[in-house]
Amino acid sequence: MAQTPSMQELIRRRRQAGFVGRQSELGGFRGNFAAAEEQRRFLFCIYGDAGVGKTLLMEQFQRVAREEAGALTARADETSDSLADTLESLVGQLAPKGTSKAFDKALAAHRQQLREAQNVPDLAAEGPSATGRVAAGVGLAVAQSLPVVGPLASAVTAEEVSQAASRVGAALAERARTADSLPLSPAAALSGPFVDLLRRLAGDSPWLALFFDTYERTEVFLGKWLLDLVNGRYGDLPANLVLTVAGQRRLHPGTWAPYLDAIAYLPLQPFTDEEARLLLAAKGMTTEPVVEAILGMTGCLPVLVAMLAESRPTDITAVTDHAGDAVDRFLKWEPPERHAAALACALPRVVNQDVMDVLLGDPVSHELYPWLRTLPFVQDDAGQVRFHDVVRAAMLRLERSRSPQRWRQRHHDLAGAWRSWREGLRMDERDGWWDPNWQDCAVEETYHLLCAYPEGALASALCAAVRAAEVGTVMARRLADAIAQAGENSAAARLARLGGALAATVGDDARDCTDFLSMLLGDSRLDQSHRIAALAERAWLHQLANRLESCLADVDRMLQLQPDNADTLTRRGYVYRLMRRHHDALDDFHQVLAAEPDHVQALVFRGLTFETLGRDEAALQDFNHAVETADEHLGARVHRGRLLRRKGHLAQALADFDHAVEQHPESAWAMVERAACLYHADRAVEALDAIERALELEDNTAYVHANHGFVLCRLGRLTDGVAALNRALDAEPENVWALTWRGWATGRLGHADAALDDLNRAVAMAPNDSWPSAARGWLYWAAGKPAQALPDLERAVLLEPDYEWAQLGLALTLLWLQRPTEAHEALSRAAHEWSRHAPYARELADRLFDVLRRHYRRDDEVIRDAVHNAPVWIHQASRWHSIRQFALPLLRRSSLPLMRDSIRILRYVRAVMRDHPDTGPLESNQLTALADEVFDQLPQLDSGERG
């Protein structure tokens, strides 16, 4: 029979455990695991001032959860500087290697997308914009699903969709580069797989416990995510999950109001006298005068009490009354080399063996590093150590005041060491800023340079801040924090204020680095090359957020700094294109090409501009020149192939796409465009194979799944198409384009309520985007609700006056509301935009209006069905099949006058397009071929169909 331990034995065990005090908090946490469900707390919030013992208490919580409750635990702190890094760290602790494949795959895809979205050195090669790489890939599939009347189908090209996508409001690259955004945000990309993993692990463990330490530093990227996680935005959390957060501030009761009954707030104060005495007694210190002196000097702050307890002063004269002297007091009884080593190692923010070698040299550092890791105010994290903030601040003041020259020299040496380690990675600066190891070196180098030379190194720090902003808000915030800390630690108040102000511009609610860059640009110490880089990045952010006037202003400022730079002039021409100022764009491209005739990017953009203006032959000449100059240029090949496909030269177009895929086998964009070409060549099965190959390349990317959905819809497989769009939205839940198209496709399947839900969400998410409003307006019109359609279509036209699809929908809606004059005007505008201002645009509008005005009342349902079904039967792979399936039933339901007038319109459209082969709508060849087929096939109808 086991012997019952004595009271003295139990006391001895407690002292050996090394933790005293906080028994109430520990008891509450321990008891929570046994509490009834209705009384259980799911979130613990430990908060209090620095040095009060939050981290130590959290470590005890984690021990209790793991050892006593059998919980699977994981902990994150400020060593993870982004949401993605935090989740990666938690998963690495929770799941054995190889058991978190879905999360690992999502993380790899997210990081790859992040790099691709940022890396846009050649916009023409990637399509008209970063969004254009997406939109150009889906453009024709999108456009050819538009619900337009007969010959007005296929009005939108990939290029025009690209331009629209650039104005939608943020697009893929923007969202990839922000801490909290849509397609590429870590929250959207990783939270779903993370929650799925938690649910799976929860089934195999009695409890899951996640701990978030130093929350005052990580709240900037974890705050909104944690609230969304608890809200259930990313899926239901397992009931046996307990979360603990520790920081200097409590979770705001207003923000967390719905969950206050599930939160246990644990405010920590300095030790009580009793708790402090227990700690001192555990260290063998019971001499009353000494204990009283320590309590008075430390204010019972746990970290200082513990530090002085370790030094074991034996009389009151060994205890002084200043925090800095408290540090000295702790080190006083150490050998001189240890004393000096501890003070020196307080200078870097993170210490490892390499850093200690720089400070102390070998072999001293190798002898002392194990000792350093045992100090009570040092936190050991997998071989790296960090000093507690309160203790480190005191040690830094001591070191700085005692020997300013030694302070400066040591920081100088540390900066040089981090620079040499950075250079040892053999990466150029552009790639380096995307590599985590390179980033760490660059940030620490900047910190130490500023500590050594607060004024002299500021210019180089500002330059580094520009490069950090190019990576995104998380990286910009890291560098701003380093600047602020360097200012605080070196007593440089101006530097500390600058760092704090920069950090405030990239807080939790910042969608991008626009304000951060604006502050840098307002500093006269920023050199010209980095000023240009800052302007270029801010212009890019303005462009992605649809602030095109501001974007143009920044590019103009770049040109003032480098007037003869061809790339910048090309960039301005590109911005003019986005603003639909096509002639201004041409002026810039002409100027570039007059000086540099082989400038590929300018050639591609000028070709696209010619194409938009209806000058197809001039566009083809530019694309040819670009391909001859740079045979491997992706954008030149794809855009030429797209133009050739549209002109009906399918074999030549396919050769271009084949070449693009061969040269760029990793390009899903090229594969998607090849699929579109195969589809137009009536090779639907091959088209579907091509899009599935694109899925193999980027199976986690929303736009590829969206393309898959579009192709399936064009093949008449609407149910499968919606399923593919669902996958696109799983990958990117707030993708406005995919959501809008799913709404439209769902509406075609007859599920009006579900369609309206999608379109309502899309409009709410992108209120300044014309496409969701137009789509919802069309849905209302098709359902026979013109009064509800009108506000949406008017808004779409107001947002984008030359949006022909919205103008057409507005025309039909106004006519159905018996406002014929306004309807005629809107139809005329639609015809002019659709035909690219062809000479027959006005007459076409007049003819169409006459037909609609004569028949819309008698044949209301037939006309609405024709509009609704036109995208399907016009673009079915087998046109004759689509004519039999869709057109003939409509003809049977039509009145004879409507049938006769429709045939006349079709003959007229075919004739004028043949008379004007170099102008007119972008899909003229396809439409005339379709008309030919209709007239060739109609006489072959059997007698029943003829009737």
ZAMARGU-4260 file (C-alpha; in steps of 0.2 Angstrom, whole numbers, plus 5000, padded with zeros to 4 digits):
<rodrens>
0) 5000/5000/5000 | 5007/5017/4995 | 5012/5028/5009 | 5002/5044/5011 | 5013/5059/5009
5) 5015/5071/5024 | 5011/5089/5024 | 5029/5094/5023 | 5031/5083/5008 | 5016/5091/4999
10) 5023/5108/5003 | 5041/5103/4997 | 5033/5097/4980 | 5024/5113/4978 | 5040/5123/4980
15) 5049/5112/4968 | 5036/5115/4955 | 5043/5133/4954 | 5026/5141/4953 | 5017/5151/4967
20) 5002/5162/4968 | 4988/5163/4956 | 4979/5149/4964 | 4962/5156/4961 | 4965/5158/4943
25) 4972/5141/4941 | 4958/5133/4951 | 4945/5141/4940 | 4954/5135/4924 | 4956/5118/4931
30) 4938/5117/4936 | 4931/5122/4919 | 4936/5105/4912 | 4924/5097/4924 | 4910/5110/4923
35) 4893/5107/4916 | 4890/5113/4898 | 4879/5127/4903 | 4892/5134/4915 | 4908/5130/4905
40) 4918/5145/4899 | 4926/5143/4881 | 4937/5158/4881 | 4949/5164/4895 | 4956/5181/4894
45) 4972/5184/4905 | 4976/5203/4905 | 4988/5215/4915 | 5003/5226/4914 | 5020/5220/4908
50) 5029/5209/4920 | 5014/5204/4930 | 5016/5186/4926 | 5004/5183/4911 | 5015/5171/4901
55) 5020/5161/4916 | 5001/5159/4921 | 4997/5154/4903 | 5011/5141/4904 | 5003/5134/4919
60) 4986/5134/4911 | 4994/5124/4896 | 5002/5112/4908 | 4985/5109/4917 | 4976/5106/4901
65) 4989/5094/4894 | 4993/5084/4910 | 4977/5085/4920 | 4963/5086/4907 | 4972/5076/4893
70) 4970/5090/4881 | 4979/5092/4865 | 4987/5109/4866 | 4996/5122/4855 | 5002/5140/4859
75) 5006/5155/4848 | 5014/5171/4853 | 5023/5186/4845 | 5036/5175/4836 | 5022/5172/4823
80) 5020/5189/4814 | 5005/5185/4803 | 4989/5175/4803 | 4996/5162/4791 | 5012/5160/4802
85) 5001/5158/4818 | 4990/5145/4810 | 5005/5136/4803 | 5013/5135/4821 | 4997/5129/4829
90) 4994/5115/4816 | 5012/5110/4818 | 5010/5108/4837 | 4993/5100/4835 | 4995/5087/4821
95) 5009/5075/4818 | 5018/5078/4801 | 5008/5071/4787 | 4991/5072/4796 | 4986/5089/4791
100) 4987/5088/4772 | 4972/5098/4768 | 4979/5113/4778 | 4996/5111/4772 | 4990/5111/4754
105) 4980/5127/4757 | 4994/5135/4765 | 5006/5131/4751 | 4993/5137/4738 | 4990/5153/4748
110) 5009/5157/4749 | 5011/5154/4730 | 4996/5165/4726 | 5003/5178/4737 | 5019/5179/4727
115) 5011/5178/4710 | 4999/5192/4714 | 5013/5203/4720 | 5025/5199/4706 | 5019/5209/4691
120) 5034/5216/4683 | 5026/5215/4665 | 5008/5219/4665 | 5006/5214/4647 | 5013/5197/4650
125) 5001/5194/4663 | 4986/5201/4654 | 4980/5219/4656 | 4982/5219/4675 | 4983/5207/4689
130) 4965/5206/4689 | 4966/5204/4670 | 4975/5188/4672 | 4960/5182/4680 | 4947/5191/4670
135) 4955/5188/4653 | 4955/5170/4657 | 4937/5170/4660 | 4932/5184/4649 | 4924/5176/4634
140) 4917/5162/4645 | 4909/5176/4655 | 4904/5187/4641 | 4896/5173/4631 | 4884/5169/4645
145) 4877/5186/4644 | 4858/5186/4642 | 4856/5197/4627 | 4844/5198/4613 | 4848/5188/4597
150) 4863/5196/4588 | 4868/5206/4603 | 4875/5191/4611 | 4894/5190/4615 | 4896/5208/4616
155) 4910/5208/4629 | 4927/5202/4626 | 4941/5195/4638 | 4949/5212/4637 | 4934/5222/4642
160) 4930/5210/4656 | 4948/5213/4662 | 4945/5232/4662 | 4929/5230/4671 | 4938/5218/4684
165) 4951/5231/4687 | 4937/5243/4692 | 4927/5230/4702 | 4935/5235/4718 | 4950/5226/4723
170) 4953/5210/4713 | 4964/5196/4717 | 4981/5203/4719 | 4975/5217/4731 | 4966/5204/4742
175) 4982/5193/4742 | 4992/5207/4748 | 4982/5213/4763 | 4981/5205/4780 | 4962/5203/4779
180) 4954/5202/4763 | 4946/5191/4750 | 4953/5179/4737 | 4970/5177/4744 | 4968/5183/4762
185) 4975/5170/4775 | 4958/5171/4784 | 4949/5166/4769 | 4961/5153/4762 | 4966/5144/4778
190) 4953/5146/4791 | 4941/5133/4783 | 4955/5119/4783 | 4960/5124/4800 | 4943/5122/4808
195) 4941/5106/4798 | 4957/5100/4806 | 4951/5105/4824 | 4935/5096/4822 | 4944/5080/4816
200) 4957/5081/4831 | 4943/5085/4843 | 4935/5068/4839 | 4951/5059/4845 | 4955/5069/4861
205) 4945/5074/4876 | 4949/5092/4875 | 4958/5104/4863 | 4966/5120/4871 | 4973/5134/4860
210) 4984/5148/4869 | 4988/5165/4862 | 5001/5174/4871 | 5007/5192/4870 | 4990/5196/4862
215) 4994/5215/4863 | 5006/5212/4849 | 4997/5199/4838 | 4979/5207/4840 | 4983/5218/4825
220) 4981/5202/4814 | 4972/5190/4825 | 4959/5201/4833 | 4946/5201/4819 | 4950/5183/4814
225) 4948/5176/4832 | 4931/5185/4833 | 4926/5178/4816 | 4932/5161/4822 | 4920/5161/4837
230) 4906/5168/4827 | 4907/5153/4816 | 4911/5161/4800 | 4923/5147/4795 | 4913/5133/4802
235) 4906/5126/4818 | 4920/5124/4831 | 4921/5108/4842 | 4912/5109/4859 | 4928/5103/4868
240) 4938/5117/4862 | 4945/5130/4875 | 4954/5146/4870 | 4965/5157/4881 | 4971/5174/4876
245) 4984/5184/4887 | 4989/5202/4884 | 4990/5219/4892 | 4972/5223/4887 | 4956/5213/4889
250) 4946/5208/4875 | 4934/5223/4872 | 4917/5219/4880 | 4908/5229/4867 | 4916/5219/4853
255) 4914/5203/4862 | 4897/5207/4869 | 4887/5192/4861 | 4900/5180/4870 | 4902/5188/4887
260) 4893/5173/4896 | 4906/5162/4888 | 4922/5172/4893 | 4931/5171/4909 | 4941/5188/4912
265) 4956/5186/4923 | 4964/5202/4927 | 4981/5200/4935 | 4988/5212/4947 | 5005/5212/4955
270) 5008/5199/4968 | 5000/5201/4985 | 5012/5202/4999 | 5008/5184/5004 | 5011/5178/4986
275) 5027/5187/4985 | 5033/5181/5001 | 5029/5163/4996 | 5039/5165/4980 | 5054/5172/4991
280) 5052/5158/5003 | 5052/5145/4989 | 5069/5152/4985 | 5075/5151/5003 | 5074/5170/5007
285) 5065/5172/5024 | 5075/5186/5032 | 5062/5199/5035 | 5072/5215/5032 | 5078/5209/5016
290) 5060/5202/5011 | 5053/5219/5015 | 5066/5228/5005 | 5063/5218/4990 | 5044/5220/4991
295) 5046/5239/4993 | 5058/5240/4978 | 5049/5229/4966 | 5031/5234/4970 | 5028/5215/4970
300) 5029/5214/4951 | 5032/5196/4949 | 5046/5197/4936 | 5056/5208/4947 | 5053/5198/4963
305) 5058/5182/4954 | 5074/5190/4947 | 5079/5197/4964 | 5075/5180/4972 | 5087/5171/4961
310) 5101/5183/4966 | 5097/5179/4985 | 5103/5195/4993 | 5108/5191/5011 | 5106/5209/5019
315) 5096/5224/5016 | 5111/5234/5009 | 5111/5223/4994 | 5094/5229/4989 | 5092/5246/4981
320) 5077/5255/4975 | 5079/5257/4956 | 5073/5245/4943 | 5090/5247/4934 | 5099/5243/4950
325) 5087/5228/4952 | 5095/5221/4937 | 5112/5225/4943 | 5108/5217/4960 | 5102/5201/4951
330) 5119/5200/4942 | 5130/5206/4956 | 5134/5189/4962 | 5137/5182/4945 | 5155/5181/4939
335) 5160/5196/4929 | 5160/5187/4912 | 5142/5182/4915 | 5137/5199/4921 | 5144/5207/4905
340) 5136/5193/4894 | 5119/5196/4901 | 5119/5215/4898 | 5126/5213/4881 | 5113/5200/4876
345) 5099/5212/4881 | 5104/5222/4865 | 5097/5211/4852 | 5078/5208/4851 | 5081/5189/4848
350) 5096/5180/4854 | 5103/5163/4847 | 5120/5156/4847 | 5125/5165/4831 | 5120/5182/4839
355) 5129/5178/4855 | 5145/5174/4845 | 5145/5191/4837 | 5143/5199/4854 | 5155/5189/4864
360) 5165/5178/4852 | 5169/5160/4853 | 5172/5150/4864 | 5165/5162/4877 | 5148/5162/4869
365) 5147/5143/4868 | 5151/5141/4886 | 5138/5155/4892 | 5123/5152/4880 | 5116/5137/4890
370) 5117/5147/4906 | 5108/5162/4898 | 5094/5151/4893 | 5091/5147/4912 | 5089/5165/4918
375) 5072/5168/4925 | 5068/5183/4914 | 5072/5174/4898 | 5060/5165/4887 | 5067/5150/4878
380) 5059/5146/4862 | 5067/5132/4852 | 5084/5138/4854 | 5081/5156/4853 | 5079/5167/4868
385) 5070/5183/4872 | 5072/5194/4887 | 5056/5199/4897 | 5051/5217/4891 | 5052/5225/4909
390) 5069/5217/4912 | 5076/5221/4895 | 5071/5239/4896 | 5080/5241/4912 | 5096/5232/4905
395) 5095/5243/4889 | 5095/5259/4900 | 5110/5253/4910 | 5120/5249/4895 | 5116/5264/4885
400) 5119/5276/4899 | 5135/5268/4905 | 5144/5267/4889 | 5136/5276/4874 | 5151/5272/4863
405) 5150/5253/4867 | 5131/5254/4864 | 5134/5261/4847 | 5148/5249/4842 | 5138/5233/4848
410) 5123/5238/4838 | 5134/5242/4823 | 5142/5225/4824 | 5125/5217/4826 | 5118/5226/4810
415) 5133/5221/4800 | 5131/5203/4806 | 5112/5203/4801 | 5117/5211/4784 | 5130/5197/4781
420) 5118/5183/4785 | 5105/5191/4773 | 5118/5193/4759 | 5123/5175/4762 | 5106/5169/4757
425) 5111/5174/4739 | 5094/5182/4734 | 5091/5199/4726 | 5082/5212/4735 | 5065/5209/4726
430) 5064/5191/4729 | 5072/5193/4746 | 5058/5203/4753 | 5047/5188/4750 | 5058/5175/4759
435) 5055/5174/4778 | 5073/5171/4783 | 5079/5186/4772 | 5065/5197/4780 | 5071/5192/4797
440) 5088/5198/4793 | 5083/5214/4785 | 5071/5219/4799 | 5084/5216/4813 | 5098/5224/4802
445) 5087/5240/4801 | 5083/5239/4820 | 5101/5238/4825 | 5107/5252/4813 | 5094/5264/4820
450) 5099/5260/4838 | 5117/5264/4833 | 5113/5279/4822 | 5095/5285/4825 | 5096/5300/4813
455) 5110/5294/4802 | 5102/5277/4797 | 5084/5284/4795 | 5085/5286/4777 | 5090/5268/4774
460) 5076/5263/4786 | 5063/5273/4775 | 5070/5264/4760 | 5067/5247/4768 | 5050/5252/4773
465) 5045/5255/4755 | 5051/5237/4751 | 5041/5230/4766 | 5026/5239/4760 | 5027/5230/4743
470) 5025/5214/4752 | 5010/5219/4762 | 5003/5226/4778 | 5010/5212/4789 | 5028/5216/4783
475) 5026/5234/4784 | 5019/5233/4802 | 5035/5223/4807 | 5046/5236/4800 | 5037/5250/4808
480) 5037/5241/4825 | 5056/5239/4823 | 5058/5258/4819 | 5047/5262/4835 | 5056/5250/4846
485) 5073/5257/4840 | 5067/5274/4845 | 5061/5269/4862 | 5077/5259/4866 | 5089/5272/4860
490) 5079/5286/4868 | 5076/5294/4851 | 5059/5301/4854 | 5056/5307/4836 | 5061/5290/4829
495) 5049/5282/4841 | 5035/5293/4836 | 5038/5290/4817 | 5038/5271/4820 | 5022/5272/4830
500) 5014/5283/4817 | 5019/5271/4803 | 5012/5256/4813 | 4996/5265/4815 | 4993/5266/4797
505) 4994/5247/4795 | 4983/5242/4809 | 4970/5228/4810 | 4957/5239/4799 | 4970/5243/4785
510) 4966/5235/4769 | 4982/5240/4761 | 4998/5250/4763 | 4992/5266/4755 | 4992/5277/4770
515) 5009/5269/4775 | 5017/5274/4759 | 5009/5291/4759 | 5018/5294/4776 | 5034/5288/4768
520) 5032/5299/4753 | 5029/5314/4764 | 5047/5312/4772 | 5060/5322/4763 | 5074/5310/4768
525) 5067/5296/4756 | 5079/5295/4741 | 5073/5297/4723 | 5074/5279/4718 | 5063/5273/4733
530) 5052/5288/4731 | 5048/5281/4713 | 5046/5264/4720 | 5034/5270/4733 | 5024/5280/4720
535) 5023/5264/4709 | 5017/5254/4723 | 5004/5266/4729 | 4998/5269/4711 | 4996/5250/4710
540) 4985/5250/4726 | 4975/5264/4720 | 4972/5255/4704 | 4966/5239/4713 | 4954/5249/4724
545) 4947/5258/4709 | 4954/5275/4714 | 4960/5278/4696 | 4962/5297/4697 | 4973/5294/4712
550) 4982/5281/4702 | 4985/5292/4688 | 4991/5306/4699 | 5005/5295/4706 | 5010/5289/4689
555) 5011/5307/4683 | 5022/5311/4698 | 5033/5296/4693 | 5035/5303/4676 | 5040/5320/4683
560) 5054/5311/4692 | 5059/5301/4677 | 5052/5310/4661 | 5060/5298/4648 | 5056/5282/4656
565) 5047/5271/4644 | 5040/5258/4657 | 5032/5272/4667 | 5025/5280/4651 | 5018/5263/4646
570) 5011/5262/4664 | 5002/5278/4662 | 4995/5273/4645 | 4988/5257/4654 | 4980/5267/4667
575) 4972/5278/4654 | 4965/5262/4646 | 4957/5257/4663 | 4949/5274/4663 | 4942/5272/4646
580) 4953/5286/4639 | 4959/5276/4625 | 4965/5290/4614 | 4976/5297/4628 | 4982/5279/4630
585) 4987/5278/4612 | 4996/5294/4613 | 5007/5287/4627 | 5010/5271/4618 | 5014/5280/4602
590) 5027/5290/4611 | 5035/5275/4619 | 5036/5265/4602 | 5043/5280/4593 | 5058/5279/4604
595) 5058/5260/4607 | 5049/5252/4593 | 5052/5234/4601 | 5045/5239/4618 | 5034/5223/4620
600) 5023/5229/4634 | 5018/5245/4624 | 5015/5235/4609 | 5003/5223/4618 | 4994/5237/4626
605) 4993/5247/4610 | 4986/5232/4602 | 4973/5229/4615 | 4968/5248/4614 | 4966/5247/4595
610) 4955/5231/4597 | 4944/5240/4609 | 4942/5254/4597 | 4937/5242/4583 | 4954/5243/4574
615) 4957/5225/4573 | 4970/5225/4559 | 4981/5238/4568 | 4979/5227/4584 | 4985/5212/4574
620) 5000/5221/4568 | 5005/5226/4585 | 5003/5208/4592 | 5013/5201/4577 | 5027/5213/4581
625) 5027/5209/4599 | 5028/5190/4595 | 5042/5193/4583 | 5051/5203/4596 | 5048/5191/4610
630) 5043/5174/4605 | 5041/5168/4622 | 5030/5183/4629 | 5015/5175/4636 | 5004/5191/4634
635) 5008/5194/4616 | 5004/5176/4611 | 4988/5174/4621 | 4981/5191/4616 | 4985/5187/4597
640) 4977/5170/4599 | 4962/5178/4606 | 4960/5190/4592 | 4963/5177/4579 | 4950/5166/4587
645) 4937/5180/4587 | 4941/5184/4569 | 4937/5166/4565 | 4955/5160/4561 | 4954/5146/4574
650) 4968/5135/4567 | 4980/5150/4569 | 4973/5155/4586 | 4975/5137/4592 | 4993/5137/4586
655) 4996/5152/4597 | 4988/5145/4612 | 4997/5128/4610 | 5014/5138/4609 | 5009/5148/4624
660) 5005/5132/4634 | 5021/5124/4628 | 5032/5139/4633 | 5023/5142/4649 | 5016/5125/4655
665) 5013/5132/4672 | 5001/5146/4665 | 4983/5142/4669 | 4978/5158/4660 | 4985/5151/4644
670) 4977/5134/4647 | 4960/5143/4650 | 4961/5153/4634 | 4966/5137/4624 | 4950/5129/4631
675) 4940/5144/4625 | 4947/5142/4607 | 4944/5123/4607 | 4926/5127/4612 | 4924/5139/4598
680) 4931/5126/4586 | 4916/5114/4591 | 4929/5103/4600 | 4919/5104/4617 | 4926/5088/4624
685) 4944/5094/4621 | 4939/5111/4629 | 4933/5103/4644 | 4949/5092/4645 | 4959/5108/4644
690) 4950/5117/4658 | 4953/5102/4668 | 4971/5102/4665 | 4971/5120/4671 | 4963/5114/4687
695) 4977/5102/4689 | 4989/5117/4688 | 4979/5128/4700 | 4966/5117/4709 | 4965/5129/4724
700) 4962/5145/4713 | 4945/5152/4712 | 4946/5159/4694 | 4950/5142/4687 | 4935/5134/4695
705) 4925/5148/4689 | 4931/5145/4672 | 4927/5127/4673 | 4909/5132/4679 | 4908/5144/4664
710) 4913/5131/4651 | 4900/5119/4659 | 4887/5131/4658 | 4891/5135/4640 | 4889/5117/4636
715) 4872/5117/4644 | 4877/5108/4659 | 4871/5121/4671 | 4870/5110/4686 | 4888/5105/4685
720) 4892/5123/4681 | 4885/5129/4697 | 4894/5115/4706 | 4910/5121/4699 | 4906/5139/4704
725) 4903/5132/4722 | 4920/5126/4722 | 4927/5143/4716 | 4917/5151/4731 | 4924/5138/4743
730) 4941/5143/4738 | 4937/5162/4739 | 4921/5164/4748 | 4919/5183/4744 | 4924/5182/4726
735) 4911/5194/4718 | 4913/5188/4701 | 4910/5170/4705 | 4896/5174/4716 | 4887/5185/4703
740) 4889/5171/4690 | 4883/5158/4702 | 4868/5169/4705 | 4865/5171/4686 | 4867/5152/4683
745) 4856/5147/4697 | 4842/5159/4691 | 4843/5151/4674 | 4840/5134/4683 | 4824/5142/4689
750) 4829/5144/4707 | 4825/5162/4708 | 4826/5164/4727 | 4844/5156/4728 | 4849/5167/4713
755) 4843/5183/4722 | 4852/5178/4738 | 4868/5177/4728 | 4866/5193/4719 | 4860/5202/4734
760) 4876/5197/4743 | 4887/5202/4727 | 4879/5219/4727 | 4882/5222/4746 | 4900/5216/4744
765) 4904/5227/4729 | 4892/5242/4729 | 4903/5251/4717 | 4903/5237/4704 | 4891/5239/4690
770) 4891/5220/4686 | 4881/5213/4701 | 4869/5227/4700 | 4866/5224/4682 | 4864/5205/4684
775) 4851/5208/4698 | 4842/5220/4687 | 4842/5207/4673 | 4835/5194/4684 | 4821/5205/4690
780) 4817/5209/4672 | 4817/5191/4666 | 4805/5187/4681 | 4793/5200/4674 | 4797/5213/4688
785) 4803/5228/4678 | 4799/5240/4692 | 4811/5231/4704 | 4824/5229/4689 | 4824/5248/4686
790) 4834/5254/4701 | 4848/5241/4699 | 4850/5244/4680 | 4850/5263/4682 | 4863/5261/4696
795) 4874/5250/4684 | 4873/5263/4670 | 4877/5277/4682 | 4892/5268/4688 | 4898/5263/4671
800) 4889/5273/4657 | 4897/5264/4642 | 4892/5247/4649 | 4882/5240/4635 | 4874/5225/4644
805) 4867/5237/4657 | 4861/5249/4644 | 4852/5235/4635 | 4844/5229/4651 | 4839/5247/4655
810) 4831/5249/4638 | 4820/5234/4639 | 4815/5238/4657 | 4810/5256/4652 | 4800/5249/4637
815) 4791/5237/4648 | 4787/5252/4660 | 4780/5261/4645 | 4793/5274/4644 | 4797/5272/4625
820) 4808/5288/4622 | 4820/5284/4636 | 4820/5266/4631 | 4825/5270/4613 | 4839/5281/4619
825) 4846/5268/4631 | 4845/5255/4616 | 4854/5267/4605 | 4868/5269/4618 | 4869/5250/4620
830) 4870/5247/4601 | 4884/5260/4599 | 4895/5252/4613 | 4892/5234/4608 | 4896/5238/4590
835) 4911/5248/4595 | 4903/5263/4586 | 4901/5255/4570 | 4892/5266/4556 | 4877/5255/4557
840) 4874/5256/4575 | 4860/5269/4575 | 4850/5260/4561 | 4852/5243/4571 | 4845/5251/4587
845) 4831/5259/4577 | 4826/5242/4569 | 4827/5233/4585 | 4817/5246/4594 | 4803/5245/4581
850) 4802/5226/4583 | 4802/5227/4602 | 4789/5241/4602 | 4777/5232/4590 | 4778/5215/4599
855) 4783/5217/4618 | 4765/5217/4624 | 4758/5203/4613 | 4773/5192/4614 | 4780/5198/4631
860) 4783/5180/4638 | 4791/5174/4622 | 4803/5189/4621 | 4808/5187/4639 | 4812/5168/4636
865) 4822/5172/4620 | 4833/5184/4630 | 4835/5172/4644 | 4839/5157/4633 | 4850/5166/4619
870) 4866/5164/4628 | 4864/5145/4629 | 4858/5142/4611 | 4870/5154/4603 | 4885/5146/4611
875) 4880/5128/4611 | 4894/5117/4604 | 4881/5110/4591 | 4872/5125/4585 | 4860/5115/4575
880) 4856/5105/4591 | 4853/5122/4600 | 4842/5129/4586 | 4831/5113/4588 | 4831/5113/4607
885) 4829/5132/4610 | 4825/5142/4595 | 4811/5132/4587 | 4800/5130/4602 | 4801/5149/4604
890) 4796/5151/4586 | 4781/5140/4588 | 4775/5151/4602 | 4778/5167/4593 | 4766/5177/4583
895) 4768/5176/4564 | 4773/5195/4564 | 4786/5193/4577 | 4793/5178/4568 | 4794/5188/4552
900) 4802/5203/4560 | 4815/5193/4569 | 4821/5184/4553 | 4822/5202/4545 | 4833/5208/4559
905) 4844/5193/4558 | 4847/5195/4539 | 4850/5213/4542 | 4863/5210/4555 | 4872/5197/4544
910) 4873/5209/4530 | 4880/5224/4539 | 4893/5214/4548 | 4899/5207/4531 | 4899/5224/4524
915) 4910/5231/4538 | 4922/5216/4542 | 4935/5227/4551 | 4923/5235/4564 | 4907/5230/4573
920) 4906/5219/4588 | 4920/5208/4593 | 4911/5192/4589 | 4905/5197/4572 | 4912/5182/4563
925) 4904/5170/4575 | 4887/5179/4574 | 4887/5179/4555 | 4892/5161/4555 | 4878/5157/4566
930) 4866/5167/4555 | 4872/5157/4540 | 4869/5141/4549 | 4851/5146/4554 | 4846/5150/4536
935) 4855/5135/4529 | 4846/5123/4541 | 4829/5130/4542 | 4823/5123/4525 | 4829/5105/4531
940) 4816/5105/4545 | 4804/5090/4544 | 4786/5094/4540 | 4781/5094/4559 | 4794/5107/4563
945) 4790/5117/4547 | 4772/5118/4554
</rodrens>
